[in-house]
């Protein structure tokens, strides 16, 4: 899949783990990052 990421943005892609574990890990990391963060989930149709 393709994601358009504007300059100055960072994308972390996590695969191979359950969603709740990925969310927990990213939430812990979000508190340490000096930027606004958003969790985005790709839905398979």
KAJO-V614484 format. One record per residue. N is the residue number from 0. RES is the residue in one letter. SS is DSSP state (alpha for helix, beta for strand, coil for the rest). PHI is phi as a letter, one per 30 degrees, with the letter a starting at -180 (* if undefined). PSI is psi in whole degrees, 0 to 359 (999 if undefined). Layout:
n:N res:RES ss:SS phi:PHI psi:PSI
n:N res:RES ss:SS phi:PHI psi:PSI
This chain:
n:0 res:X ss:coil phi:* psi:164
n:1 res:X ss:coil phi:b psi:137
n:2 res:X ss:coil phi:b psi:128
n:3 res:X ss:coil phi:d psi:116
n:4 res:X ss:coil phi:c psi:120
n:5 res:X ss:coil phi:d psi:155
n:6 res:X ss:coil phi:e psi:140
n:7 res:X ss:coil phi:j psi:359
n:8 res:X ss:coil phi:c psi:157
n:9 res:X ss:coil phi:b psi:137
n:10 res:X ss:coil phi:b psi:125
n:11 res:X ss:coil phi:c psi:125
n:12 res:X ss:coil phi:c psi:128
n:13 res:X ss:coil phi:b psi:130
n:14 res:X ss:coil phi:b psi:161
n:15 res:X ss:coil phi:i psi:4
n:16 res:X ss:coil phi:b psi:161
n:17 res:X ss:coil phi:d psi:151
n:18 res:X ss:alpha phi:e psi:318
n:19 res:X ss:alpha phi:d psi:325
n:20 res:X ss:alpha phi:d psi:320
n:21 res:X ss:alpha phi:d psi:317
n:22 res:X ss:alpha phi:d psi:315
n:23 res:X ss:alpha phi:d psi:315
n:24 res:X ss:alpha phi:d psi:316
n:25 res:X ss:alpha phi:d psi:324
n:26 res:X ss:alpha phi:d psi:322
n:27 res:X ss:alpha phi:d psi:320
n:28 res:X ss:alpha phi:d psi:325
n:29 res:X ss:alpha phi:e psi:325
n:30 res:X ss:coil phi:d psi:339
n:31 res:X ss:coil phi:c psi:347
n:32 res:X ss:coil phi:d psi:139
n:33 res:X ss:coil phi:d psi:23
n:34 res:X ss:coil phi:b psi:162
n:35 res:X ss:coil phi:d psi:138
n:36 res:X ss:coil phi:b psi:152
n:37 res:X ss:coil phi:b psi:137
n:38 res:X ss:coil phi:c psi:123
n:39 res:X ss:coil phi:b psi:134
n:40 res:X ss:coil phi:c psi:133
n:41 res:X ss:coil phi:d psi:124
n:42 res:X ss:coil phi:c psi:131
n:43 res:X ss:coil phi:d psi:136
n:44 res:X ss:coil phi:c psi:999
